[in-house]
Amino acid sequence: MRQLFISFIILSLTVTQNHANEAAKCGAQLKKAIRQNPDGVTIDKANCPKSHTLLMWLRAQKTASFSAAKAFIDKHPTWPRLSTIQRQIEKELYKTPPPAPQTISWFRRMPPISLKGLQAFGQALLSQKQYDDQKFRQAFIDNEIMMIDLQKFITTYRPLLNDEILQRKAHALIDSNQIAAAELIQANVSKKSRTILDARLSLIKGATVLKADLLQDPYLKFEQARLYRKNRFDKKASDLLKELTDHENPELLWTERNLIARRLLEDKKYQAAYDTIKNHGLKRGENFATAEWLAGWLSLRFLKNPEQAKAHFERLNENVSTPVSVARAQYWLGRVHKDLGDPAQAQSWWTKAKKHIATYYGQLAHKELTGKTPTVKPKPLTIDLSVRRTLESREIYKYMRLLQEIGEQSTAEAFALKLGEQLQHPEEQALLTEIIRDKSGKHNALKVYKKIMKTEYPVIPAAYPRITIPRQTVEPAFAHAIIRQESRFQPDAVSSAGATGLMQLMPATATLTEQRYKIKKKKLTDPQHNVQVGSHHLKDLMDKYRGSLILAAAAYNAGATAVDEWVDQFGDPRSTGVNVIDWVELIPYAETRNYVQRVLENYHCYR
């Protein structure tokens, strides 16, 4: 054992020294290449092989020829920012096109992701008189083309785009509410073949009557349902959506189904809400998980149909993998079996859910089993030497460490995230998180941790950073839980709405709190000041809601006015007659529902 430990130390020191040596020799040049023009930098390959490869990577993103950038992708297919390199390739193919067959071959391997790529592909196809290339047509539908470029593109490449493809593009634009662009395309489609497109755009402009023979078209059914929903004719919208059981875009339909089902739920029309979503057509992903869970919850809690709920929760459990979704499915399967009078099966499901103890529903499962709310103590994992060796032998890890050594944390993070995608073992994921914390700081560590943990959350200290919370404000665990969710401990974080700093304070809220508590005004990016003001604001919310973590967290995210309305509508979760778990799930805002659950799970890991 002693020999193994010594070997472990020697290995780690050797790896670290190798990175430090190369950083000392070529770090200045590499930093210059990252921050300026990489073409103006020279790095000796023999002296600094990793730095030289990173230089080639930087050039491939910005200035490399088609052949050089392609060669880099071929040699390093698992590296980060390959899409940036792909855009550079497309720029070069447009600017300096090689023989057309070479261009066509590339785009059939890697369909275009930029306008210049589409143009290069189109020119090559036109020169070869290949007018019906399906990859080009699909790329035209998938890629965004700015309005200023759209008409010229259609005119130039019209031989490659038949009426059917133009209409599919127009419908895709309507789906994303780009109506002006859809109308531009409409004008390029022959009148005799655009009946459905014309009718859909007419509906959007306010038409109320359609010809009877058009009413069965799925595009028009969807558009009519969307208009009904916007005008709050929820029952009519629901009836139309129920007919769309085999739509080509179930993700698009889910947006409408979910909005309408939530409204019907608020109106206590539980069966109608369930019927709206039960045939959602989704197969995988976040919306699938939401749909199956909502159908199961409606069945169990409001329709009192545990067998029906069981089918939905089982389907959910079989088709999700993230800790949050797995724990959610397994917790509710426990609730189903409890209602079915099978306590042994209920306990079995809750035991499975409890393995994900850092999640909201994993913690609720623990409470079902023990009668107590868990206190989850982060503790370091014992990392086997073989795990460290495996991680340190990975190519991307070595480049990440070199970038950390020269202080280029943003670029190192790109490698860390790409490396995280490749790690399947929780010990490797935890070790990577700890290394990033030590070399790049707690914010970067937490950011990577949240993105790479796929199967379970090791509750390690690096994932639950701590700072000093002012006394006589709020419980430190609650303030930490808020900070972890709000900014991931990034002091200079600024949201699109203007929320700033560790606790993501809005300037107006900060000013009122500073005045109320006579706190000297400073920049909200000052960590200590931000936490001082934010903790006092959080204290105000805790006082207002008489110590309710749920209501205070919800108000911190959505505002007290909204929370007061929900208390009036759904009852007071502090009252014994209100089911707290259901109350959280009834919150109308999806962002706030998720926020409250994430804050509560954080809280129990900080207590």
C-alpha positions as CSV (number, residue, x, y, z in Angstrom):
1,M,0.0,0.0,0.0
2,R,2.8,2.4,0.9
3,Q,4.6,1.6,-2.4
4,L,1.3,2.3,-4.3
5,F,0.9,5.6,-2.5
6,I,4.5,6.7,-3.3
7,S,3.9,5.7,-7.0
8,F,0.8,7.8,-7.0
9,I,2.6,10.8,-5.7
10,I,5.5,10.4,-8.1
11,L,3.2,10.0,-11.1
12,S,1.2,13.1,-10.2
13,L,4.3,15.2,-9.7
14,T,5.8,13.9,-13.0
15,V,2.7,14.8,-15.0
16,T,2.5,18.2,-13.3
17,Q,6.2,18.9,-13.9
18,N,5.8,18.0,-17.6
19,H,3.0,20.6,-18.0
20,A,5.0,23.2,-16.1
21,N,8.1,22.7,-18.2
22,E,6.3,23.2,-21.5
23,A,4.4,26.1,-20.0
24,A,7.7,27.7,-19.0
25,K,9.3,27.2,-22.4
26,C,6.4,28.1,-24.7
27,G,3.6,29.5,-22.5
28,A,4.1,33.1,-23.5
29,Q,3.9,32.3,-27.2
30,L,0.9,30.2,-26.7
31,K,-0.9,32.9,-24.7
32,K,-0.1,35.3,-27.5
33,A,-1.6,32.9,-30.1
34,I,-4.8,32.6,-28.0
35,R,-5.2,36.3,-27.4
36,Q,-4.0,37.7,-30.8
37,N,-3.5,36.3,-34.3
38,P,-2.2,32.7,-34.2
39,D,-0.6,33.3,-37.6
40,G,1.8,35.8,-36.0
41,V,3.1,33.1,-33.6
42,T,5.8,30.4,-34.1
43,I,6.2,27.5,-31.7
44,D,8.8,24.8,-32.2
45,K,7.1,21.4,-32.5
46,A,10.1,19.4,-31.2
47,N,10.6,21.6,-28.2
48,C,6.9,22.1,-27.3
49,P,4.8,19.5,-29.0
50,K,1.5,20.2,-27.2
51,S,1.8,23.9,-27.6
52,H,2.4,23.4,-31.3
53,T,-0.7,21.3,-31.6
54,L,-2.7,23.9,-29.8
55,L,-1.3,26.5,-32.2
56,M,-2.5,24.4,-35.1
57,W,-5.9,24.1,-33.4
58,L,-6.2,27.9,-33.0
59,R,-5.2,28.4,-36.7
60,A,-7.7,25.8,-37.8
61,Q,-10.5,27.9,-36.2
62,K,-9.4,31.3,-37.6
63,T,-7.0,31.3,-40.6
64,A,-6.2,27.7,-41.9
65,S,-6.8,26.6,-45.4
66,F,-9.4,24.0,-46.2
67,S,-6.8,21.2,-46.4
68,A,-5.1,22.2,-43.1
69,A,-8.3,22.6,-41.2
70,K,-9.7,19.3,-42.6
71,A,-6.5,17.5,-41.6
72,F,-6.8,18.8,-38.1
73,I,-10.4,17.5,-37.7
74,D,-9.4,14.2,-39.2
75,K,-6.6,13.8,-36.7
76,H,-8.4,15.2,-33.6
77,P,-12.1,14.3,-34.0
78,T,-12.8,14.5,-30.3
79,W,-11.4,18.0,-29.7
80,P,-13.5,21.0,-28.6
81,R,-14.7,23.7,-31.0
82,L,-14.9,21.5,-34.1
83,S,-17.9,23.5,-35.2
84,T,-15.8,26.6,-35.3
85,I,-13.2,24.8,-37.4
86,Q,-16.0,23.6,-39.6
87,R,-17.1,27.2,-40.2
88,Q,-13.6,28.1,-41.1
89,I,-13.5,25.3,-43.6
90,E,-16.8,26.5,-45.1
91,K,-15.4,30.1,-45.4
92,E,-12.4,28.7,-47.2
93,L,-14.5,26.5,-49.6
94,Y,-16.5,29.6,-50.5
95,K,-13.5,32.0,-50.8
96,T,-11.1,29.6,-52.6
97,P,-13.1,26.6,-53.9
98,P,-11.2,23.4,-54.8
99,P,-12.5,21.2,-57.6
100,A,-16.3,20.8,-57.2
101,P,-16.3,17.0,-56.5
102,Q,-14.0,17.6,-53.5
103,T,-16.4,20.3,-52.2
104,I,-19.4,18.0,-52.7
105,S,-17.6,15.1,-51.0
106,W,-16.9,17.2,-47.9
107,F,-20.4,18.5,-47.5
108,R,-21.9,15.1,-47.9
109,R,-19.7,14.0,-45.0
110,M,-20.2,17.3,-43.0
111,P,-23.4,19.1,-44.1
112,P,-23.0,22.9,-44.0
113,I,-23.7,24.9,-40.8
114,S,-23.2,28.4,-42.2
115,L,-24.4,30.6,-45.1
116,K,-21.0,30.5,-46.7
117,G,-21.1,26.7,-46.5
118,L,-24.5,26.5,-48.1
119,Q,-23.2,28.8,-50.9
120,A,-20.1,26.8,-51.5
121,F,-22.1,23.6,-51.6
122,G,-24.6,25.1,-53.9
123,Q,-22.1,26.5,-56.4
124,A,-20.4,23.1,-56.5
125,L,-23.7,21.3,-57.2
126,L,-24.7,23.8,-59.9
127,S,-21.4,23.4,-61.6
128,Q,-21.9,19.6,-61.7
129,K,-25.6,19.9,-62.7
130,Q,-26.6,17.9,-59.6
131,Y,-29.9,19.5,-58.9
132,D,-31.6,17.2,-56.4
133,D,-29.1,16.8,-53.6
134,Q,-31.0,16.0,-50.4
135,K,-28.2,17.0,-48.1
136,F,-28.2,20.5,-49.6
137,R,-31.9,20.8,-49.3
138,Q,-32.0,19.6,-45.7
139,A,-29.2,22.0,-44.8
140,F,-31.2,24.9,-46.4
141,I,-34.1,24.0,-44.2
142,D,-32.0,23.6,-41.0
143,N,-29.8,26.7,-41.3
144,E,-30.8,30.2,-40.5
145,I,-30.4,32.7,-43.4
146,M,-30.7,36.4,-42.5
147,M,-33.5,38.2,-44.3
148,I,-31.1,40.4,-46.0
149,D,-29.5,37.4,-47.7
150,L,-32.5,35.2,-48.2
151,Q,-33.9,36.4,-51.5
152,K,-30.6,36.5,-53.2
153,F,-29.8,33.0,-52.0
154,I,-33.2,31.6,-53.3
155,T,-32.7,33.3,-56.7
156,T,-29.1,32.0,-57.1
157,Y,-29.8,28.4,-56.0
158,R,-33.4,28.0,-57.2
159,P,-32.5,25.1,-59.5
160,L,-31.6,23.2,-56.4
161,L,-34.8,24.1,-54.4
162,N,-38.1,22.8,-55.6
163,D,-41.5,24.2,-54.4
164,E,-41.8,21.4,-51.8
165,I,-38.5,22.3,-50.1
166,L,-39.3,26.0,-50.2
167,Q,-42.6,25.4,-48.5
168,R,-40.9,23.2,-45.8
169,K,-38.5,26.0,-45.1
170,A,-41.4,28.4,-44.9
171,H,-43.3,26.2,-42.4
172,A,-40.1,25.8,-40.3
173,L,-39.8,29.6,-40.2
174,I,-43.4,30.0,-39.2
175,D,-42.9,27.4,-36.4
176,S,-40.2,29.7,-35.0
177,N,-42.3,32.8,-35.5
178,Q,-40.2,34.3,-38.4
179,I,-43.3,35.3,-40.3
180,A,-41.6,38.0,-42.6
181,A,-39.1,35.4,-43.8
182,A,-41.8,32.9,-44.5
183,E,-43.7,35.4,-46.5
184,L,-40.6,36.2,-48.6
185,I,-40.3,32.5,-49.4
186,Q,-44.1,32.3,-50.1
187,A,-43.6,34.8,-53.0
188,N,-41.1,32.4,-54.6
189,V,-43.4,29.4,-54.6
190,S,-45.8,28.8,-57.5
191,K,-49.4,29.7,-56.6
192,K,-50.9,26.4,-57.5
193,S,-48.7,24.5,-55.0
194,R,-48.8,26.7,-52.0
195,T,-52.4,26.4,-50.9
196,I,-51.5,25.2,-47.4
197,L,-48.8,27.8,-46.9
198,D,-51.2,30.5,-48.0
199,A,-53.9,29.3,-45.7
200,R,-51.5,29.1,-42.7
201,L,-50.2,32.6,-43.2
202,S,-53.8,33.8,-43.6
203,L,-54.6,32.3,-40.2
204,I,-51.7,34.1,-38.7
205,K,-52.9,37.4,-40.2
206,G,-56.3,36.9,-38.7
207,A,-58.4,34.8,-41.0
208,T,-61.2,33.0,-39.2
209,V,-62.7,30.8,-41.9
210,L,-60.9,28.0,-43.8
211,K,-62.2,25.9,-46.7
212,A,-63.5,22.6,-45.3
213,D,-61.0,20.5,-47.4
214,L,-58.1,22.3,-45.7
215,L,-59.1,21.6,-42.1
216,Q,-57.4,18.2,-41.9
217,D,-54.0,19.5,-42.8
218,P,-51.6,19.1,-39.8
219,Y,-49.9,22.4,-40.3
220,L,-53.3,24.2,-40.3
221,K,-54.6,22.2,-37.4
222,F,-51.5,23.2,-35.4
223,E,-51.8,26.8,-36.4
224,Q,-55.5,26.9,-35.5
225,A,-54.7,25.3,-32.1
226,R,-52.0,27.9,-31.5
227,L,-54.4,30.7,-32.2
228,Y,-57.1,29.2,-30.0
229,R,-54.5,29.0,-27.2
230,K,-53.4,32.6,-27.7
231,N,-57.0,33.7,-27.4
232,R,-57.6,31.4,-24.3
233,F,-60.0,29.0,-26.0
234,D,-58.1,26.1,-24.3
235,K,-60.7,23.4,-24.8
236,K,-60.8,24.0,-28.6
237,A,-57.0,24.1,-28.7
238,S,-56.8,20.9,-26.8
239,D,-59.3,19.1,-29.0
240,L,-57.3,20.0,-32.1
241,L,-54.0,18.9,-30.6
242,K,-55.5,15.6,-29.6
243,E,-56.0,14.9,-33.3
244,L,-52.3,15.5,-34.1
245,T,-51.0,12.1,-32.9
246,D,-48.5,11.6,-35.7
247,H,-47.1,15.1,-36.3
248,E,-43.6,15.4,-37.9
249,N,-42.5,17.8,-35.1
250,P,-43.7,16.5,-31.7
251,E,-41.3,18.9,-29.9
252,L,-43.1,21.9,-31.5
253,L,-46.5,20.5,-30.5
254,W,-45.3,19.9,-26.9
255,T,-44.9,23.6,-26.4
256,E,-48.6,24.1,-27.0
257,R,-49.7,20.9,-25.3
258,N,-47.8,21.8,-22.1
259,L,-49.1,25.4,-22.0
260,I,-52.7,24.2,-22.5
261,A,-52.4,21.3,-20.1
262,R,-51.0,23.6,-17.4
263,R,-53.9,26.0,-17.8
264,L,-56.5,23.2,-17.7
265,L,-54.8,22.0,-14.5
266,E,-55.1,25.4,-12.9
267,D,-58.8,25.4,-13.9
268,K,-59.1,21.9,-12.2
269,K,-60.0,20.3,-15.5
270,Y,-57.7,17.3,-14.8
271,Q,-59.1,14.8,-17.3
272,A,-58.9,17.4,-20.1
273,A,-55.3,18.3,-19.1
274,Y,-54.3,14.6,-19.2
275,D,-56.0,14.0,-22.5
276,T,-54.1,16.9,-24.0
277,I,-50.7,15.5,-23.3
278,K,-51.1,11.7,-23.1
279,N,-50.3,11.1,-26.8
280,H,-47.4,13.5,-26.9
281,G,-45.3,11.5,-29.5
282,L,-42.0,12.3,-27.9
283,K,-39.4,9.6,-27.6
284,R,-36.4,11.0,-25.6
285,G,-35.1,14.2,-24.1
286,E,-36.1,16.9,-21.6
287,N,-39.6,17.4,-23.1
288,F,-40.3,13.7,-23.1
289,A,-39.3,13.5,-19.4
290,T,-41.6,16.4,-18.6
291,A,-44.5,15.0,-20.6
292,E,-44.4,11.5,-19.1
293,W,-43.9,12.8,-15.6
294,L,-46.8,15.3,-15.9
295,A,-49.1,12.6,-17.4
296,G,-48.2,10.3,-14.5
297,W,-48.6,12.9,-11.8
298,L,-52.0,14.0,-13.2
299,S,-53.1,10.3,-13.2
300,L,-52.0,9.6,-9.7
301,R,-52.7,12.8,-7.8
302,F,-55.8,14.2,-9.5
303,L,-57.5,11.4,-11.5
304,K,-56.8,8.8,-8.7
305,N,-55.7,6.2,-11.3
306,P,-52.4,4.7,-10.0
307,E,-52.3,2.0,-12.7
308,Q,-52.4,4.6,-15.4
309,A,-49.8,6.6,-13.5
310,K,-47.6,3.5,-13.1
311,A,-47.3,3.1,-16.9
312,H,-46.2,6.7,-17.4
313,F,-43.6,6.6,-14.6
314,E,-42.2,3.3,-15.7
315,R,-41.8,4.7,-19.3
316,L,-40.1,7.7,-17.8
317,N,-37.8,5.5,-15.7
318,E,-36.8,3.4,-18.7
319,N,-35.9,6.3,-20.9
320,V,-34.1,8.9,-18.8
321,S,-30.5,8.9,-17.4
322,T,-29.9,12.1,-15.6
323,P,-29.9,11.8,-11.8
324,V,-32.7,14.4,-11.4
325,S,-35.0,12.6,-13.8
326,V,-34.2,9.1,-12.6
327,A,-34.8,10.0,-9.0
328,R,-38.1,11.8,-10.0
329,A,-39.4,8.7,-11.8
330,Q,-38.4,6.3,-9.0
331,Y,-39.8,8.5,-6.2
332,W,-43.2,8.6,-7.9
333,L,-43.1,4.9,-8.7
334,G,-42.8,4.5,-4.9
335,R,-45.8,6.7,-4.5
336,V,-47.8,4.7,-7.0
337,H,-47.1,1.4,-5.2
338,K,-47.9,3.0,-1.9
339,D,-51.4,3.9,-3.3
340,L,-51.7,0.4,-4.8
341,G,-51.2,-1.1,-1.3
342,D,-47.8,-2.6,-2.0
343,P,-45.5,-1.1,0.7
344,A,-42.6,-3.4,-0.1
345,Q,-42.5,-2.3,-3.8
346,A,-42.8,1.3,-2.7
347,Q,-39.8,1.0,-0.4
348,S,-37.9,-0.7,-3.1
349,W,-38.4,2.2,-5.5
350,W,-37.6,4.8,-2.8
351,T,-34.4,2.9,-2.0
352,K,-33.4,3.2,-5.6
353,A,-34.3,6.9,-5.7
354,K,-32.4,7.6,-2.5
355,K,-29.1,6.7,-4.2
356,H,-29.4,10.1,-5.9
357,I,-29.3,11.8,-2.6
358,A,-28.1,15.1,-3.9
359,T,-31.4,15.5,-5.9
360,Y,-34.7,16.9,-4.7
361,Y,-36.6,13.7,-5.3
362,G,-33.8,11.5,-3.9
363,Q,-34.0,13.5,-0.7
364,L,-37.8,13.1,-0.6
365,A,-37.3,9.3,-1.1
366,H,-35.0,9.4,1.9
367,K,-37.7,11.1,4.0
368,E,-40.3,8.5,2.9
369,L,-38.0,5.7,4.1
370,T,-36.8,7.3,7.4
371,G,-39.3,9.9,8.3
372,K,-36.4,12.4,8.4
373,T,-35.1,15.1,6.0
374,P,-31.5,14.1,5.1
375,T,-28.4,16.0,5.9
376,V,-26.0,15.3,3.0
377,K,-22.4,15.9,3.9
378,P,-20.0,16.4,1.0
379,K,-16.9,14.3,1.4
380,P,-13.9,13.6,-0.9
381,L,-14.0,10.4,-2.9
382,T,-11.2,8.0,-2.4
383,I,-9.7,8.0,-5.9
384,D,-8.0,4.8,-7.0
385,L,-4.6,5.2,-8.5
386,S,-5.8,3.5,-11.7
387,V,-8.5,6.1,-12.1
388,R,-6.0,9.0,-11.9
389,R,-3.7,7.2,-14.3
390,T,-6.6,6.7,-16.8
391,L,-7.6,10.3,-16.6
392,E,-4.1,11.7,-16.9
393,S,-3.4,9.5,-19.9
394,R,-6.2,11.0,-21.9
395,E,-5.1,13.3,-24.7
396,I,-7.5,16.1,-24.0
397,Y,-6.6,16.1,-20.3
398,K,-3.0,16.8,-21.1
399,Y,-3.9,19.8,-23.2
400,M,-6.4,21.1,-20.5
401,R,-3.6,21.0,-17.9
402,L,-1.2,22.8,-20.1
403,L,-3.7,25.6,-20.7
404,Q,-4.4,25.8,-16.9
405,E,-0.7,26.1,-16.3
406,I,-0.4,29.2,-18.5
407,G,-3.6,30.8,-17.0
408,E,-5.9,30.4,-20.0
409,Q,-8.8,29.2,-18.0
410,S,-11.5,29.9,-20.5
411,T,-9.8,27.9,-23.2
412,A,-9.0,25.2,-20.6
413,E,-12.7,25.0,-19.8
414,A,-13.5,24.1,-23.4
415,F,-11.2,21.1,-23.1
416,A,-12.6,20.2,-19.6
417,L,-16.2,20.1,-20.9
418,K,-15.2,18.0,-24.0
419,L,-13.2,15.7,-21.7
420,G,-16.2,15.5,-19.4
421,E,-18.4,14.2,-22.3
422,Q,-16.0,11.3,-22.6
423,L,-15.9,10.3,-18.9
424,Q,-18.4,7.7,-17.8
425,H,-17.0,6.7,-14.4
426,P,-18.1,9.0,-11.4
427,E,-14.7,8.8,-9.9
428,E,-13.1,10.2,-13.0
429,Q,-15.7,12.9,-13.2
430,A,-15.2,13.8,-9.5
431,L,-11.4,13.9,-9.9
432,L,-11.7,16.2,-12.9
433,T,-13.9,18.5,-10.9
434,E,-11.4,18.7,-8.0
435,I,-8.5,19.4,-10.4
436,I,-10.4,22.2,-12.0
437,R,-11.3,23.7,-8.6
438,D,-7.6,23.6,-7.6
439,K,-6.3,25.0,-10.9
440,S,-9.2,27.2,-12.2
441,G,-11.4,28.1,-9.3
442,K,-14.6,27.1,-7.7
443,H,-16.9,28.6,-10.3
444,N,-15.3,26.8,-13.2
445,A,-15.3,23.5,-11.2
446,L,-19.0,23.8,-10.5
447,K,-19.8,24.8,-14.1
448,V,-18.0,21.7,-15.4
449,Y,-19.4,19.4,-12.7
450,K,-23.0,20.3,-13.5
451,K,-22.5,19.7,-17.2
452,I,-20.5,16.4,-17.0
453,M,-22.3,14.4,-14.3
454,K,-24.5,12.0,-16.3
455,T,-25.3,9.1,-14.1
456,E,-25.0,10.2,-10.5
457,Y,-23.9,13.1,-8.4
458,P,-20.9,12.3,-6.1
459,V,-21.4,14.8,-3.2
460,I,-17.9,16.1,-3.2
461,P,-16.6,19.4,-1.6
462,A,-15.5,20.7,-5.0
463,A,-19.2,20.7,-6.1
464,Y,-20.4,22.5,-3.0
465,P,-18.2,25.6,-2.5
466,R,-18.5,27.7,0.6
467,I,-18.0,31.4,1.3
468,T,-18.6,33.6,4.3
469,I,-22.2,34.5,4.8
470,P,-23.0,37.6,7.0
471,R,-24.3,36.8,10.5
472,Q,-27.8,37.7,11.5
473,T,-29.2,37.4,8.0
474,V,-30.2,33.9,6.9
475,E,-29.0,30.4,7.6
476,P,-25.7,30.0,5.7
477,A,-27.0,26.8,4.0
478,F,-29.9,28.6,2.4
479,A,-27.7,31.5,1.2
480,H,-25.2,29.0,-0.3
481,A,-28.0,27.1,-1.9
482,I,-29.3,30.2,-3.6
483,I,-25.8,31.3,-4.8
484,R,-25.0,27.8,-6.2
485,Q,-28.2,28.0,-8.3
486,E,-28.0,31.7,-9.2
487,S,-24.4,32.2,-10.3
488,R,-22.5,29.0,-9.6
489,F,-20.2,31.2,-7.5
490,Q,-19.2,33.4,-10.4
491,P,-18.6,36.9,-8.8
492,D,-18.9,38.8,-12.1
493,A,-21.9,37.0,-13.5
494,V,-24.5,39.3,-15.2
495,S,-27.7,37.9,-16.6
496,S,-29.5,39.2,-19.8
497,A,-32.0,40.9,-17.5
498,G,-29.2,42.7,-15.5
499,A,-29.1,40.5,-12.4
500,T,-25.5,40.8,-11.1
501,G,-23.0,39.0,-9.0
502,L,-22.9,36.0,-6.8
503,M,-26.6,36.3,-5.7
504,Q,-27.7,37.7,-9.0
505,L,-29.2,40.9,-7.6
506,M,-31.3,43.3,-9.7
507,P,-29.9,46.8,-9.2
508,A,-33.2,48.2,-8.0
509,T,-33.6,45.5,-5.4
510,A,-30.0,46.0,-4.3
511,T,-30.6,49.8,-3.9
512,L,-33.7,49.3,-1.8
513,T,-32.0,46.7,0.4
514,E,-28.9,48.9,0.9
515,Q,-31.1,51.8,2.0
516,R,-33.2,49.7,4.3
517,Y,-30.2,48.3,6.1
518,K,-27.9,51.3,5.7
519,I,-25.3,49.3,3.7
520,K,-22.8,51.5,1.9
521,K,-23.3,51.3,-1.8
522,K,-20.6,49.4,-3.8
523,K,-20.3,47.5,-7.1
524,L,-22.5,44.4,-7.1
525,T,-19.6,42.5,-8.6
526,D,-17.8,42.9,-5.3
527,P,-18.4,39.4,-3.8
528,Q,-18.6,40.5,-0.2
529,H,-20.9,43.4,-0.9
530,N,-23.1,41.3,-3.1
531,V,-23.5,38.6,-0.5
532,Q,-24.1,41.1,2.2
533,V,-26.9,42.8,0.3
534,G,-28.3,39.5,-1.1
535,S,-28.4,37.8,2.3
536,H,-30.3,40.8,3.7
537,H,-32.8,40.6,0.8
538,L,-33.2,36.9,1.4
539,K,-33.8,37.6,5.1
540,D,-36.6,40.0,4.2
541,L,-38.2,37.2,2.1
542,M,-37.8,34.6,4.9
543,D,-39.4,37.1,7.4
544,K,-42.3,37.8,5.0
545,Y,-43.0,34.1,4.6
546,R,-42.4,33.2,8.2
547,G,-39.4,30.9,7.6
548,S,-40.7,29.0,4.5
549,L,-37.8,28.0,2.4
550,I,-40.1,27.1,-0.5
551,L,-41.9,30.4,-0.6
552,A,-38.7,32.5,0.0
553,A,-36.9,30.6,-2.8
554,A,-39.8,31.0,-5.2
555,A,-40.1,34.7,-4.4
556,Y,-36.3,35.2,-4.9
557,N,-36.8,33.8,-8.4
558,A,-40.2,35.0,-9.5
559,G,-41.0,37.9,-7.1
560,A,-43.2,38.1,-4.1
561,T,-46.2,39.3,-6.1
562,A,-46.4,36.1,-8.1
563,V,-45.8,33.9,-5.1
564,D,-48.7,35.7,-3.2
565,E,-50.9,34.9,-6.1
566,W,-49.9,31.2,-6.1
567,V,-50.7,31.0,-2.4
568,D,-54.1,32.4,-3.0
569,Q,-54.6,30.0,-6.0
570,F,-53.1,26.8,-4.7
571,G,-53.2,27.2,-1.0
572,D,-50.5,28.0,1.6
573,P,-47.8,25.3,1.7
574,R,-47.2,26.2,5.4
575,S,-50.7,24.9,6.2
576,T,-51.2,21.3,7.3
577,G,-53.9,20.8,4.7
578,V,-51.7,21.6,1.7
579,N,-49.5,19.0,0.1
580,V,-46.1,20.7,-0.2
581,I,-44.8,18.4,-2.9
582,D,-47.8,19.0,-5.1
583,W,-47.7,22.7,-4.3
584,V,-44.2,23.0,-5.8
585,E,-45.2,21.1,-8.9
586,L,-48.2,23.4,-9.3
587,I,-46.1,26.5,-9.7
588,P,-47.1,27.8,-13.1
589,Y,-43.6,29.0,-14.1
590,A,-41.4,26.1,-15.3
591,E,-38.2,28.0,-14.4
592,T,-39.4,28.7,-10.9
593,R,-40.5,25.1,-10.3
594,N,-37.1,23.9,-11.3
595,Y,-35.4,26.7,-9.3
596,V,-37.2,25.8,-6.1
597,Q,-36.3,22.1,-6.4
598,R,-32.7,22.8,-7.2
599,V,-32.4,25.3,-4.3
600,L,-33.9,22.8,-1.8
601,E,-31.6,20.0,-2.9
602,N,-28.6,22.3,-2.6
603,Y,-29.8,23.4,0.9
604,H,-29.7,19.8,2.2
605,C,-26.2,19.4,0.9
606,Y,-25.0,22.6,2.8
607,R,-26.7,22.0,6.1
